[in-house]
Amino acid sequence: YGVKRGVYASTVSVYPLVGRPDANAREEDADRFPDDSVRFSAWGKLTAERAIEAMNLQDGAQVSIVRLVNTYGPHDNFGPNALVIPALIRRFFSETKPELSSPDYERDVLFVTDAARGIVAALEHPTAGIWNLGTGVGVKIRDIADVVAETVGRPHCYTTSSSDRGTGVHRKVVDPSKAQRELGWRATTSLVDGVRRTVEWYRTGGSLHEEA
């Protein structure tokens, strides 16, 4: 259709090093095989990234790529396939005592308005590029659960599994310094505030729109 400018939303899962406890993933780290547990989604995203790079070279397009971490907020998917925060919110409202199977896994979580600002900044940048959109801070699932439980009004109401049944890499955290430097963007919404706003939306009718 002749579109020359745009932004493609990729994922933190393209990085093979997101499981390293001593390093956040940088844009240049996506040159090796992703973790086998996310091979389908990660390779799908990487294939699309290569197609976009080729289009930019061959057709003179200016399509940028942003690699998003776990993004959450109002109007999210709270159904069975939800990501960390919406899944925890649904479970704290519907289960007596949720069990965390991977409490020590770390995730970089980003509120939706911060993600939207980053996407717009990438679109408005004069040249196409690749940028991580994340906070740069890893938060353990148990700590996220504590924030959700406190916000819902059910502190300390969950249990943790004695065996680690989680899948995927233990740590998914990006280095957002390139986006901060080149786009003038950084995440500004705290986990506590983001969870509060998401819970408020869910409590006032958002649960009626869960994915079946």
Secondary structure, DSSP 8 states (H G I E B T S, - for coil): ----EEEEEEEGGG-TTTT-TT--B-GGGTTS---GGGHHHHHHHHHHHHHHHHHHHHH--EEEEEEE-EEE-TT---STT--HHHHHHHHHHH-SS-EES-TT-EE-EEEHHHHHHHHHHHHHSSS--EEEES-S--EEHHHHHHHHHHHHT-TT--EE-SS----S-SEE-B--HHHHHHT-------HHHHHHHHHHHHHTTGGGG---
